[in-house]
Amino acid sequence: MNILLIGQGGREHAIAWKLAQSPQCETLYIAPGNAGTAEVGVNVTLDVTDFEAVYEMITEKEILLVIIGPEQPLVDGLADFLRGINIAVIGPGREGAQLEGSKEFSKAFMERHNINTARFQTFQSWEEGFAKEYVRSYPLPVVIKASGLAAGKGVVICETYEEADETIEGMLSGGWFGLSGKTIIVEQFLKGIEMSVFALSDGKTYKLLPNAKDYKKIGEGDTGPNTGGMGAISPVPFADIRLMDKITEKIIEPTFQGLVHDDIPYCGFLFFGIMVSEGEPYLLEYNCRMGDPESEVVFPRLENDLVELLLAADSVNLHNQTIKVKEEACCTVMLASQGYPDQYEKGKVISGIHDSKDVMIFHAGTKESDGNILTNGGRVLAISALGKTLNEALEKSYRAARVIEYEGKYYRKDIGKDVL
């Protein structure tokens, strides 16, 4: 069958790489894709905000399955439109996508369904004074989040009340994140260690995929501003059966029961951002799609035919599927552009990609021009590797990270070190 994958980052390259391995995948189209996805499918130019243009392409290319990678098209309701024209699609409708699209919505959902989460309060743009007063009821540090989508950068951990005041002003004024920050969440800071859990749901049941841990800060030792993710590992060494049972009981089960109770259909991937504090799991956030760079360590460990799994989800038949996971560990190290996550230059020639051995290189921000692969984003390449141990996987990834070259290359050299 012909398949359309929407997106252009490392997550989409990892999904495309896995889809292309299926004997059921005839032609894979990626819109818009990048230099890496072009190696496993056909990149196409498509305005995914123009639903009629999407329909025309689906008709012209005889597409039978659509996977929506990033969050914005889901929040915009693209999955609803596709289901309305009887196309198999992986991704929740607009209402389910609000679990990520609106932190105000998701925190209220957590509270309503007794899901373990941090103490919080929501404030609107006209409540700046109340927010500044309320934030002082928390011990420092305190967390302030933009309610809407902010490309993974809408969370600020404030170490002083002055910093909190500045953050409140910056968000509620619309100056920092536009409309996405006009509603904010003031939240209790939870001290612990984070991990990511992923589920695929068909609306009635769900299956858990391999868990992962990502590294969001730009600097080593988890310092500096948040990024879209500088690396990831899978499985999570401290996530034993006891902890996973707690996460399932206190977070995952009540989430899917809550969706059914609230009559919110949910067919697609659901990400759970978990903080483990003193042995107890707390839900930090939902994402209504796979994570990035976690996809770059989850899909290499998944043994199932991904097309078969996704068709089972679309046909509400996941209960007949068994998730099969490789015992090997997987890691990914993200190569970034100098200056990221602030200002950075694009168009730098990349060399050494084809000289890298024993790794899977997923393109995050690249483009092809005149036979060269160029940098085209803040995060450029995710270098993933499998190994019998996490140490072995990390050695392979870092060896390749040293081989690949472009002007301004930057990467963290401590991925996975905190849990080894």
C-alpha positions in Angstrom: 0.0 0.0 0.0 1.0 3.6 -0.5 1.6 5.5 2.8 1.9 9.2 3.6 4.0 10.4 6.6 3.7 14.0 7.6 6.7 15.8 9.2 10.3 16.6 8.6 12.4 15.9 11.7 14.4 13.1 13.3 11.2 11.5 14.6 9.8 11.3 11.1 13.0 9.9 9.7 12.9 7.2 12.4 9.3 6.4 11.6 9.9 6.4 7.9 12.9 4.1 8.3 10.7 1.6 10.3 7.7 1.9 7.9 9.9 1.2 4.9 11.0 -2.2 6.3 7.4 -3.5 6.1 6.5 -5.7 3.1 3.1 -4.0 3.2 4.7 -0.6 2.4 4.8 -0.1 -1.4 5.6 3.6 -1.8 6.2 5.9 1.2 5.7 9.6 0.7 7.0 12.0 3.3 5.7 15.6 3.5 8.0 17.5 3.5 10.7 15.2 4.8 14.4 15.9 4.8 17.7 14.6 3.2 17.5 11.4 5.3 13.8 10.5 4.6 14.6 10.8 0.9 16.7 7.6 1.3 13.8 5.5 2.4 10.8 7.2 0.6 9.7 10.0 -1.7 9.8 13.6 -0.3 6.9 15.7 -1.4 6.0 19.4 -1.1 2.6 19.7 0.7 0.9 22.4 2.7 -0.6 20.3 5.5 -2.7 23.3 6.7 -4.5 23.1 3.3 -6.8 20.1 3.9 -8.1 20.2 0.3 -4.5 20.0 -1.0 -3.9 17.0 1.3 -7.1 15.3 0.0 -5.9 15.9 -3.6 -2.5 14.3 -3.0 -4.1 11.3 -1.2 -6.4 10.8 -4.2 -3.6 11.3 -6.8 -1.1 9.0 -5.1 -3.7 6.4 -3.9 -2.7 6.8 -0.3 -4.3 4.2 2.1 -2.6 5.1 5.4 -1.6 8.5 6.8 0.7 8.9 9.9 0.8 12.5 11.3 4.2 13.0 13.0 4.2 16.5 14.6 1.7 18.0 17.0 0.5 21.1 15.1 -1.4 19.3 12.3 -3.1 17.2 15.0 -4.1 20.2 17.0 -5.4 21.8 13.8 -7.8 18.8 13.3 -6.1 17.1 10.2 -6.9 13.6 11.6 -10.6 14.5 11.9 -10.6 15.6 8.3 -8.9 12.5 7.1 -11.3 10.2 9.0 -14.2 12.1 7.6 -13.1 11.0 4.1 -12.5 7.4 5.3 -8.7 7.4 5.2 -6.9 5.2 7.7 -4.9 7.7 9.9 -2.7 7.4 13.0 -3.1 10.5 15.2 -5.8 11.7 17.5 -8.5 14.2 16.5 -8.5 17.8 17.6 -10.1 17.1 21.0 -7.6 14.3 21.9 -4.7 16.5 20.7 -5.7 19.1 23.3 -3.8 16.8 25.8 -0.7 18.4 24.3 -2.1 21.5 22.6 -3.5 23.0 25.9 -1.7 22.4 29.2 -4.8 24.0 30.8 -6.9 21.3 29.3 -4.5 18.5 30.1 -3.9 19.5 33.8 -7.7 19.7 34.3 -8.0 16.3 32.7 -5.3 14.9 35.1 -7.0 16.5 38.1 -10.5 15.2 37.0 -9.2 11.6 36.7 -7.0 11.5 39.8 -3.8 11.1 37.8 -0.6 11.6 39.8 0.7 15.1 38.9 2.3 18.2 40.5 0.3 20.8 42.4 -0.7 23.6 39.9 -2.8 26.7 39.2 -3.8 28.2 35.8 -3.7 31.9 35.1 -5.0 34.0 32.1 -3.4 37.1 30.5 -5.4 39.5 32.7 -4.3 37.7 36.0 -0.6 38.7 36.0 -0.8 40.2 39.5 -2.6 37.1 40.9 0.0 34.9 39.3 2.9 36.8 40.8 1.2 36.7 44.2 0.4 32.9 43.9 3.9 31.9 42.8 5.2 33.0 46.2 3.2 30.3 47.9 5.6 27.8 46.3 9.1 27.0 47.6 11.9 27.7 45.0 12.5 26.6 42.3 9.0 26.9 40.7 7.9 25.8 37.2 6.0 28.1 34.8 4.6 26.7 31.6 3.0 28.2 28.5 -0.3 26.4 28.1 -0.2 26.3 24.3 2.3 24.7 21.9 5.8 26.3 22.1 8.1 23.9 20.1 9.2 22.2 23.3 10.6 25.4 24.8 7.5 26.6 26.8 8.7 25.4 30.2 10.8 27.6 32.5 12.2 26.5 35.8 12.6 29.7 37.9 15.3 29.8 40.6 14.2 33.1 42.1 10.9 35.0 42.5 12.3 37.8 40.3 12.9 35.3 37.5 9.4 34.0 38.0 7.9 37.5 37.7 9.9 38.1 34.5 8.7 34.8 33.1 5.0 35.5 34.0 5.3 39.0 32.4 7.0 37.6 29.3 4.5 34.8 28.7 1.2 36.5 29.6 2.1 39.6 27.6 2.4 37.4 24.5 6.0 38.6 24.0 7.7 35.2 24.6 5.4 32.6 23.0 2.5 34.6 21.4 -0.9 33.3 22.0 0.6 30.0 23.4 1.7 31.9 26.5 -1.4 34.0 27.1 -2.5 31.2 29.5 0.1 29.8 31.9 0.4 27.1 34.4 2.3 27.7 37.7 3.4 24.4 39.0 5.2 22.8 41.9 8.8 21.8 41.1 9.3 18.0 41.5 12.8 16.9 42.2 13.7 13.6 40.7 14.6 11.9 37.4 12.6 12.0 34.2 11.6 9.3 31.8 9.3 8.9 28.8 6.6 6.2 28.3 4.9 5.6 25.0 1.6 3.9 24.1 -0.2 3.2 20.9 -4.0 3.3 21.3 -6.8 2.2 19.1 -9.4 4.0 21.2 -10.4 0.9 23.2 -7.1 -0.6 24.2 -3.5 0.3 24.1 0.0 -1.3 23.9 3.1 0.1 25.5 6.2 0.6 23.4 9.8 0.6 24.7 10.4 3.3 27.3 13.1 5.9 27.0 14.9 8.8 28.7 15.8 12.0 26.9 18.1 14.8 27.7 16.5 18.2 27.2 19.1 20.7 28.4 21.7 22.1 25.9 24.6 21.8 28.3 26.4 18.9 29.9 25.2 18.0 33.4 21.7 19.2 32.4 22.6 22.8 32.4 21.4 25.7 30.2 18.1 26.3 28.4 15.8 23.5 27.2 16.1 22.2 23.7 14.0 19.8 21.6 16.2 17.1 23.0 20.0 16.4 22.8 19.9 12.6 23.1 18.1 9.7 24.5 18.5 6.1 25.8 16.3 3.0 25.9 15.5 1.1 28.0 15.6 3.2 31.2 17.8 1.4 33.6 15.9 2.4 36.8 12.5 1.6 35.3 12.1 -1.9 36.8 8.9 -3.9 36.9 7.7 -2.4 40.2 8.1 1.2 38.9 6.4 0.4 35.5 3.5 -1.2 37.4 3.1 2.0 39.4 3.2 4.1 36.3 0.6 1.9 34.6 -1.7 1.9 37.7 -1.4 5.6 38.6 -1.0 7.3 35.3 -1.5 5.2 32.1 -4.7 3.2 33.1 -6.6 6.3 34.5 -5.6 8.3 31.4 -7.1 5.8 28.9 -10.1 5.2 31.2 -10.5 9.0 31.4 -10.5 9.4 27.6 -13.3 6.8 27.4 -15.2 8.4 30.2 -15.0 11.8 28.6 -16.0 10.3 25.2 -12.7 11.4 23.6 -11.8 9.0 20.7 -8.0 8.4 20.7 -6.3 6.5 17.9 -2.6 7.1 17.8 0.6 7.5 19.8 0.4 9.0 23.3 3.6 10.1 25.2 3.7 10.3 29.0 6.4 12.6 30.4 7.1 11.1 33.8 9.0 12.4 36.8 10.1 9.8 39.3 10.4 11.5 42.7 11.4 9.4 45.8 10.1 6.2 44.0 6.8 7.7 43.1 5.8 8.5 39.4 4.2 11.9 38.6 2.9 12.9 35.2 4.5 16.1 33.9 2.9 16.3 30.5 1.3 14.5 27.6 2.4 14.6 24.0 -0.2 13.5 21.4 2.5 11.9 19.2 5.9 10.2 19.5 8.7 12.0 21.1 11.9 13.3 19.5 14.7 12.2 20.0 13.0 9.3 21.8 11.6 7.9 18.5 15.3 7.4 17.4 15.8 4.9 20.2 12.3 3.4 20.5 11.8 2.3 16.8 15.2 0.6 16.5 14.3 -1.6 19.5 10.8 -2.5 18.2 10.7 -5.8 16.3 7.1 -5.6 15.1 6.1 -4.7 11.6 5.1 -1.1 12.2 2.6 -0.9 9.3 0.8 -4.0 10.7 0.7 -2.4 14.1 -0.7 0.9 12.8 -3.4 -0.8 10.7 -4.4 -2.8 13.7 -4.8 0.5 15.7 -6.9 2.1 12.9 -9.2 -1.0 12.7 -9.6 -1.1 16.6 -7.8 -4.5 16.6 -4.7 -3.8 18.8 -5.8 -6.5 21.3 -4.6 -9.1 18.8 -1.1 -7.6 18.7 1.8 -8.5 20.9 4.6 -5.9 21.2 8.1 -7.5 20.6 11.1 -5.6 21.8 14.8 -6.3 21.2 16.8 -7.0 24.4 19.6 -4.7 23.1 20.0 -1.2 24.5 19.8 1.8 22.2 21.0 5.3 22.5 21.0 8.4 20.3 23.3 11.4 20.4 22.1 14.6 18.7 24.4 16.7 16.7 23.3 20.4 16.8 24.3 23.7 15.2 26.4 26.1 17.1 24.2 28.7 18.9 21.2 26.4 19.2 18.6 26.7 20.8 19.1 30.5 20.2 20.4 31.9 16.9 22.3 29.6 14.6 23.4 29.4 11.0 22.2 27.0 8.3 23.6 25.7 5.1 26.8 24.1 6.4 28.1 21.2 4.4 28.1 17.9 6.3 30.7 15.2 5.7 31.4 11.8 7.1 27.8 10.5 7.2 28.6 7.5 5.0 31.9 6.8 6.9 30.1 6.1 10.1 29.8 2.3 11.0 27.5 0.3 13.2 25.0 3.2 13.6 21.7 4.5 12.3 21.8 8.1 11.4 18.4 9.9 11.5 18.3 13.3 9.9 16.6 16.0 12.0 17.5 19.3 10.3 19.1 18.7 6.9 18.5 19.3 3.2 20.1 18.1 0.0 21.6 20.6 -2.5 23.8 20.0 -5.5 24.8 16.6 -4.3 25.7 17.9 -0.8 23.9 17.4 2.5 23.6 20.7 4.4 22.5 21.7 7.9 19.0 23.1 7.9 18.0 23.3 11.6 19.2 23.7 15.1 19.2 19.9 15.7 20.9 18.3 12.7 21.5 14.6 13.0 20.6 11.9 15.6 23.2 9.2 15.7 21.6 6.0 17.1 23.2 2.7 17.9 22.3 -0.6 19.4 24.5 -2.6 21.8 24.4 -5.5 24.2 24.8 -2.9 26.9 24.1 0.9 27.1 27.8 1.5 27.3 28.5 -0.4 24.1 25.7 1.5 22.3 27.1 4.9 23.5 30.6 4.0 22.4 29.3 3.4 18.8 27.3 6.6 18.7 30.1 8.8 20.0 32.6 7.2 17.6 30.3 8.3 14.7 29.7 11.7 16.3 33.5 12.3 16.1 33.7 11.2 12.4 30.8 13.4 11.1 31.9 17.0 10.5 30.3 20.4 9.7 31.1 23.9 10.7 29.8 24.6 14.2 29.1 21.0 15.2 28.0 20.7 18.8 26.9 17.7 20.9 26.6 16.7 24.6 29.2 14.2 25.6 27.4 12.9 28.7 24.3 11.3 27.3 23.4 8.3 29.5 26.2 8.9 32.0 23.8 9.9 34.8 22.2 6.4 34.9 25.2 4.2 34.2 
